[in-house]
Amino acid sequence: MLADVRVNHGTHAVVTDRRLDERTGDAEFFDANAVITAGPRTGDATDLAELRGVAPVSIPPVLIGSGVTVANAAELPFVAGVLVVANALREEGAWRTPVSTAKTASLLRTVALVLRDRT
């Protein structure tokens, strides 16, 4: 079971009064296999400072569900095991446009270099 602890559509009023570590703790209590976190809106980056405080102590693995870009991809593999990328790889960043081969290749190169240097 994947628990989305920061849904980025329609739940702002429901979850904004609770910190990410509290919501992650809830997911852990209910035996989630992994937690997904995201920025406040589709395409917005996840708050890395907040994520750094949660990922090392979270029992379930942390997945980043939105906001992954070439600009921030160098830091993200260090705090999350899975990066979900969608609109950042599309032409003009819009969901209705095709996936950009150049953007995809650039992101893959960035992550590959990070992972290579990490080992």
matplotlib code that plots the C-alpha trace (Angstrom):
import matplotlib.pyplot as plt

x = [0.0, 1.3, 0.2, 0.1, 1.0, 0.9, -1.8, -1.4, -5.0, -8.1, -6.8, -5.0, -7.5, -7.5, -3.7, -2.1, -2.5, -0.3, 3.4, 4.8, 6.5, 3.1, 1.4, 4.4, 4.0, 0.4, 1.2, 3.8, 1.3, -1.2, 1.5, 2.0, 4.6, 5.8, 4.9, 4.5, 5.1, 4.8, 4.7, 1.5, 0.5, 1.3, 4.8, 5.8, 8.8, 8.7, 10.1, 13.6, 14.2, 11.0, 11.7, 15.3, 13.7, 11.3, 13.1, 15.9, 13.5, 10.6, 10.3, 8.4, 10.5, 9.8, 8.7, 8.7, 5.5, 5.9, 8.2, 11.2, 13.2, 16.7, 17.5, 16.7, 17.3, 20.9, 19.7, 16.6, 18.1, 19.8, 16.5, 14.1, 14.3, 11.8, 11.3, 8.0, 8.4, 5.7, 5.1, 8.7, 9.6, 6.9, 7.3, 6.5, 5.8, 2.2, 0.4, -1.2, 2.1, 4.4, 7.3, 10.5, 13.3, 15.9, 14.5, 14.2, 17.8, 19.0, 17.2, 18.5, 22.1, 21.8, 20.4, 23.0, 25.9, 24.5, 24.1, 27.5, 29.2, 27.2, 28.7]
y = [0.0, 3.4, 6.3, 9.7, 11.9, 15.2, 15.0, 18.0, 18.5, 19.2, 18.3, 21.5, 22.4, 18.8, 18.3, 21.7, 21.7, 18.6, 18.4, 15.9, 13.9, 13.4, 12.3, 9.9, 8.5, 7.9, 6.0, 3.9, 3.1, 1.9, -0.4, 1.5, 0.0, 3.4, 7.0, 9.5, 13.2, 16.1, 19.9, 21.8, 21.7, 19.5, 20.3, 22.2, 20.8, 19.0, 21.0, 19.4, 20.7, 19.1, 15.9, 15.6, 15.6, 12.7, 10.4, 9.2, 8.2, 6.9, 3.1, 3.0, 4.2, 7.8, 8.5, 12.0, 12.3, 15.6, 18.5, 16.6, 18.6, 18.6, 21.5, 19.6, 16.0, 16.1, 16.3, 14.1, 10.6, 11.3, 11.7, 9.5, 6.1, 6.8, 9.9, 10.2, 12.6, 13.7, 17.3, 18.4, 16.2, 17.4, 20.1, 23.4, 21.5, 21.1, 17.7, 18.0, 18.2, 15.3, 14.1, 15.9, 13.5, 16.2, 16.9, 13.2, 12.6, 15.5, 14.3, 10.7, 12.0, 14.1, 11.2, 8.7, 11.0, 11.5, 7.8, 7.1, 9.6, 8.3, 4.8]
z = [0.0, -0.9, 1.3, -0.2, 2.8, 0.9, -1.8, -4.0, -5.1, -3.0, 0.5, 1.6, 4.3, 5.6, 6.0, 6.4, 10.1, 10.4, 9.7, 7.2, 9.9, 11.6, 8.4, 7.7, 11.2, 10.5, 7.3, 9.2, 12.0, 9.4, 7.8, 4.5, 2.3, 1.2, 1.5, -1.3, -0.8, -3.3, -3.5, -2.9, -6.6, -9.5, -10.6, -7.5, -5.8, -2.5, 0.4, 0.7, 4.2, 5.5, 3.5, 4.9, 8.4, 7.5, 5.1, 7.4, 10.2, 8.1, 8.2, 4.9, 1.9, 0.7, -2.9, -4.3, -6.3, -8.1, -8.7, -9.9, -12.4, -13.8, -11.4, -8.2, -9.3, -8.1, -4.4, -4.5, -4.7, -1.4, 0.4, -1.5, -3.1, -6.0, -8.1, -10.0, -12.9, -15.3, -16.4, -15.9, -18.9, -21.2, -23.8, -22.2, -18.9, -19.8, -19.4, -22.8, -24.6, -25.6, -23.5, -24.5, -25.4, -24.6, -21.1, -20.4, -21.4, -19.4, -16.2, -16.7, -17.1, -14.0, -11.8, -13.3, -12.4, -8.9, -8.3, -9.8, -7.5, -4.5, -4.7]

ax = plt.figure().add_subplot(projection="3d")
ax.plot(x, y, z, "-o")
ax.set_aspect("equal")
plt.show()
